Amino acid sequence: MKVFLNKRIPQTGIDLLKANNLEIITPQHDILSQHEWLELCKKADIILNVGKNKFGRNFFDNCPNIKAISLFSVGFDQVDIEEATKRKIPVGNTPNVLNRATSDIAFLLMQMVSRKANYNTEKVKSGNWKDFDALEQLGQELYGKTLGIFGLGRIGFEMAQKCKDAFQMNIIYHNRNHNEQAEKELYAKYVSFDELIEQSDVISIHANYTSEQMDLFNQSVFEKMKPNAIFINTARGGFHNETDLFEVLQSNKIWGAGLDVTNPEPMDSKNPLLQLPNVVVLPHIGSATVEARNGMSRIAAENIIAFSRNQPMPNCANPEVYQ
């Protein structure tokens, strides 16, 4: 079978694919037009996709040769899962291996925002580090504050555990279902969405994104938050409306925001959010550790190898395809 790999990944996964006699097709250059991408897809049986390429009805109609997709990501919102399942195409993803790395970034952003780290770093770099001022751009402490998790899955659990251990934070969360492990081990409390918004000192998003949740965190939601609230998003940029976020931050209706994801990506360098002292933006580096990316490479390859052997993918976003 032929595997189209559209961008480079750690050698771990490539070696696994080659060891299992899978032929790898790679592009001649990094940036492909839509036409070039489709033409390469038409030459393959399986796609190992890195990035935000869309897989919907139009794609499947144009590439009827594709028998499986393995994503180099946990999220699978770029795939029309219903359409893929209808066509008996399994879609693999890479969960769990990046839980710690992604929660580390959420934890880092929370602390950077709470102490206005970006603002103070720029002050040093620009030569504006002046005499001591006891009232200039003060931060806030996190000890004993309330952390609200939207989407308390494995990554959210890691974030909550870090906050509990480091700052003795109280944990509340909103999920589709109760997380009994978090309630038992972290004394986490299940609350409604409105209660999460109104009671949290820090809100951190860790849910799987769907198109129905676009701009869920908008002006009306932000305005219900506490004035000292910190908004953290390491999930998907579509969850928050950036214009509304800018407005509430600029008017000091909430304390600050830390983003590892934006909408669109990459963020425009002239985005006004980047000029605010209470904002930290990172370029989607949640999984950017050697350990996490090696693990993602391995799992993405293992999904493909299993499919090539007529076995179910060990990590499949649409397991119903096998029923």
Long-range contacts (C-beta under 8 A, 24 or more apart in sequence): 1-45, 1-46, 1-67, 1-308, 2-43, 2-44, 2-45, 2-46, 3-44, 3-45, 3-46, 3-47, 3-48, 3-304, 4-40, 4-41, 4-43, 4-44, 4-46, 4-47, 4-48, 5-48, 5-50, 6-32, 6-37, 6-40, 6-47, 6-48, 6-49, 6-50, 6-51, 6-53, 7-50, 7-51, 8-50, 9-48, 9-50, 9-72, 9-293, 9-296, 9-297, 9-300, 10-293, 10-294, 10-296, 10-297, 11-297, 12-294, 12-297, 12-298, 12-301, 13-48, 13-296, 13-297, 13-298, 13-300, 13-301, 14-297, 14-301, 16-298, 16-301, 16-302, 16-305, 17-48, 17-301, 17-304, 17-305, 20-305, 20-308, 22-46, 22-304, 22-305, 22-308, 38-62, 38-63, 41-66, 46-70, 46-304, 46-307, 46-308, 48-72, 48-300, 48-301, 48-304, 52-78, 52-265, 53-78, 54-78, 54-79, 55-79, 55-80, 55-84, 55-91, 56-80, 56-83, 57-83, 60-84, 60-87, 60-89, 67-307, 68-92, 68-303, 68-304, 68-307, 68-313, 70-300, 70-301, 70-303, 70-304, 70-307, 70-313, 71-300, 71-317, 72-296, 72-297, 72-300, 73-296, 74-98, 74-287, 75-208, 75-209, 75-235, 75-236, 76-317, 77-208, 77-209, 77-210, 77-211, 77-236, 77-238, 79-317, 81-317, 81-318, 84-318, 84-321, 85-318, 85-320, 85-321, 88-321, 89-321, 90-303, 90-307, 90-312, 90-313, 90-316, 90-318, 90-321, 90-322, 91-316, 91-317, 91-318, 91-321, 92-299, 92-300, 92-303, 92-304, 92-307, 92-313, 92-315, 92-316, 92-317, 93-303, 93-315, 93-316, 93-317, 94-295, 94-296, 94-299, 94-300, 94-315, 95-154, 95-315, 96-154, 97-292, 97-295, 97-296, 97-298, 97-299, 98-155, 98-286, 98-287, 98-292, 98-295, 98-296, 99-154, 99-155, 99-157, 99-158, 100-158, 100-292, 101-286, 101-287, 101-288, 101-289, 101-291, 101-292, 102-155, 102-158, 102-234, 102-286, 102-287, 102-292, 103-155, 103-156, 103-158, 103-159, 103-162, 103-206, 104-162, 105-234, 105-260, 105-282, 105-285, 105-286, 106-155, 106-159, 106-204, 106-206, 106-232, 106-234, 106-258, 106-260, 106-286, 107-159, 107-162, 107-163, 107-166, 109-232, 109-234, 109-258, 109-259, 109-260, 109-280, 109-282, 110-142, 110-163, 110-202, 110-204, 110-230, 110-232, 110-258, 111-142, 112-258, 112-280, 113-230, 113-232, 113-255, 113-256, 113-257, 113-258, 113-278, 113-279, 113-280, 114-139, 114-140, 114-141, 114-142, 114-230, 114-255, 114-256, 115-139, 115-140, 116-256, 116-277, 116-278, 117-280, 118-277, 118-279, 118-280, 119-277, 119-278, 137-277, 140-228, 140-255, 142-167, 142-169, 142-201, 142-202, 143-167, 143-168, 143-169, 144-168, 144-169, 144-170, 145-169, 145-170, 145-201, 145-202, 146-170, 146-171, 146-172, 146-199, 146-200, 146-201, 146-202, 147-171, 147-172, 147-200, 147-201, 147-202, 147-204, 148-172, 148-173, 148-174, 148-191, 148-196, 148-197, 148-199, 148-200, 148-201, 148-202, 148-203, 148-204, 149-173, 149-174, 149-188, 149-204, 149-206, 150-174, 150-193, 150-196, 150-203, 150-204, 150-205, 150-206, 150-207, 151-175, 151-205, 151-206, 151-207, 151-208, 151-235, 152-179, 152-182, 152-188, 152-206, 153-179, 153-206, 153-207, 153-208, 155-206, 155-234, 156-204, 156-206, 156-207, 157-181, 157-182, 157-186, 159-204, 159-206, 160-186, 160-188, 161-185, 161-186, 163-202, 169-202, 172-196, 172-199, 172-200, 194-224, 197-221, 197-224, 197-225, 198-224, 198-225, 198-226, 200-225, 200-226, 200-229, 201-226, 201-228, 201-229, 201-230, 202-229, 202-230, 202-232, 203-229, 203-230, 203-231, 203-232, 204-232, 204-233, 204-234, 205-232, 205-233, 205-234, 205-235, 205-239, 205-240, 206-234, 206-235, 207-235, 207-239, 208-235, 209-235, 209-236, 209-238, 209-239, 211-238, 213-238, 213-239, 214-238, 214-239, 215-239, 215-240, 215-241, 215-244, 216-240, 217-241, 217-244, 217-245, 218-244, 219-244, 219-247, 219-248, 222-248, 222-253, 222-254, 223-248, 223-253, 225-253, 225-254, 226-254, 227-252, 227-253, 227-254, 227-255, 228-254, 228-255, 229-254, 229-255, 230-254, 230-255, 230-256, 230-257, 230-258, 231-256, 231-257, 231-258, 232-257, 232-258, 232-259, 233-257, 233-258, 233-259, 233-260, 233-261, 234-259, 234-260, 234-261, 234-286, 235-261, 236-261, 236-263, 237-261, 237-262, 237-263, 237-264, 237-265, 238-263, 242-271, 242-273, 245-273, 246-272, 246-273, 246-276, 249-273, 249-276, 249-278, 249-279, 250-276, 256-280, 258-282, 260-284, 260-285, 260-286, 261-286
